[in-house]
């Protein structure tokens, strides 16, 4: 009987760790200076169930990118062994609050505030509000209500 109780206890531990490996939720708190987020993983008895502070994924090789997530952004909590001390937050997908900046498979688009950078196979266009600058195989184009080339 003792062996069965041990097996059940171990299985309960495995199930708990397995259920803690991957969770999805929006960013509830972010600290770019320290490089961590807390995700809202659902509702608990006393309000939102927040993850512990976990690092968020960034590119950190030869190309380094500082792009901290924002509150409300959908992310995935990934803890390979179910241990929250090893967890990392990974960008997840679009949402109604954060839709894709393009529906085209022919371009890559980066947006931040009123700035948009669109890259296609033959051109790069940078837009800030109503002002834009484009470099393409056809040359250079720009449009602005006011300009000052120094």
C-alpha positions in Angstrom: 0.0 0.0 0.0 2.9 2.4 0.8 4.3 1.9 -2.7 1.0 2.8 -4.3 0.8 6.0 -2.2 4.3 6.9 -3.2 3.5 6.4 -6.9 0.4 8.5 -6.6 2.3 11.2 -4.8 5.0 11.2 -7.5 2.4 11.3 -10.3 0.7 14.3 -8.6 4.1 16.0 -8.6 4.7 15.2 -12.2 1.2 16.5 -13.2 1.8 19.7 -11.3 5.1 20.3 -13.0 3.7 19.4 -16.4 0.8 21.9 -16.0 3.3 24.6 -14.9 5.5 24.2 -18.0 3.6 26.3 -20.6 1.0 29.0 -19.8 -0.3 31.9 -21.9 -1.3 35.3 -20.7 -0.9 39.1 -21.1 1.9 41.1 -19.5 0.7 42.6 -16.2 4.0 44.2 -15.2 7.2 44.9 -17.0 10.6 46.3 -15.9 12.8 47.0 -18.9 15.7 48.2 -16.8 15.9 44.8 -15.0 14.6 42.7 -17.9 11.6 41.0 -16.4 7.9 40.7 -16.7 5.0 39.3 -14.7 2.2 37.6 -16.7 -1.5 37.4 -15.8 -2.1 33.7 -15.9 -5.7 33.8 -14.9 -8.0 34.6 -12.0 -7.3 33.3 -8.5 -9.4 33.4 -5.4 -7.9 36.8 -4.4 -7.7 38.3 -7.9 -5.3 38.0 -10.8 -2.9 35.0 -10.7 0.5 36.6 -11.6 3.6 34.8 -12.6 6.8 35.4 -10.6 9.2 37.9 -12.2 10.7 36.2 -15.2 13.1 37.3 -17.9 11.6 38.0 -21.3 13.2 36.7 -24.5 15.4 39.1 -26.5 18.0 38.8 -29.3 21.4 38.9 -27.8 24.0 37.6 -30.3 25.8 39.5 -32.9 22.5 41.4 -33.6 21.2 42.8 -30.3 17.7 44.1 -30.0 16.2 46.0 -27.1 12.4 45.5 -27.5 10.8 45.2 -24.1 7.2 43.9 -24.1 4.4 46.2 -23.2 1.6 45.8 -20.7 -1.2 43.8 -22.3 1.1 42.1 -24.8 0.3 38.3 -25.2 3.3 36.2 -24.1 4.0 32.5 -23.3 5.4 31.5 -19.9 7.8 28.6 -20.6 9.4 26.7 -17.8 11.1 23.6 -19.4 11.0 21.5 -16.2 8.0 23.1 -14.7 10.3 25.0 -12.3 9.4 28.8 -12.3 13.0 29.6 -11.4 13.9 28.5 -14.9 11.0 30.2 -16.7 11.2 32.7 -19.5 8.5 34.8 -21.2 8.3 34.4 -25.0 6.4 36.6 -27.4 3.1 34.9 -28.4 0.7 36.3 -30.9 -1.5 39.1 -32.0 -4.6 40.1 -30.1 -7.4 42.6 -30.5 -5.4 45.1 -28.4 -2.2 44.5 -30.4 -3.1 43.6 -34.1 -0.5 42.8 -36.8 0.8 45.9 -38.5 0.5 44.2 -41.9 -1.5 41.4 -43.5 1.0 40.9 -46.4 3.4 38.0 -46.5 5.6 40.1 -48.8 6.9 42.6 -46.3 8.3 42.9 -42.8 6.9 45.7 -40.7 8.1 47.2 -37.4 6.0 49.8 -35.6 6.6 51.9 -32.5 4.3 54.8 -31.7 3.9 56.8 -34.9 7.1 55.3 -36.5 6.7 52.5 -39.1 9.6 50.8 -40.9 8.4 48.6 -43.8 10.8 46.3 -45.6 10.0 44.6 -48.9 12.2 42.7 -51.3 13.1 45.9 -53.2 12.5 48.8 -50.8 12.7 50.2 -47.3 10.3 52.9 -46.2 10.4 54.8 -43.0 7.3 56.7 -42.0 6.9 59.1 -39.1 3.4 60.5 -39.0 2.8 62.1 -42.4 6.5 62.2 -43.3 8.2 59.3 -45.1 11.5 58.4 -46.7 12.0 55.5 -49.1 15.0 53.8 -50.6 14.3 51.4 -53.4 15.9 49.9 -56.5 14.2 52.8 -58.3 16.0 55.5 -56.2 15.3 57.6 -53.2 11.9 59.3 -52.5 10.7 61.5 -49.6 7.7 63.4 -48.6 7.2 65.9 -45.8 5.3 69.1 -45.1 8.6 70.6 -43.8 12.2 69.5 -44.4 15.7 70.7 -43.6 18.7 68.9 -45.2 21.9 69.8 -43.3 
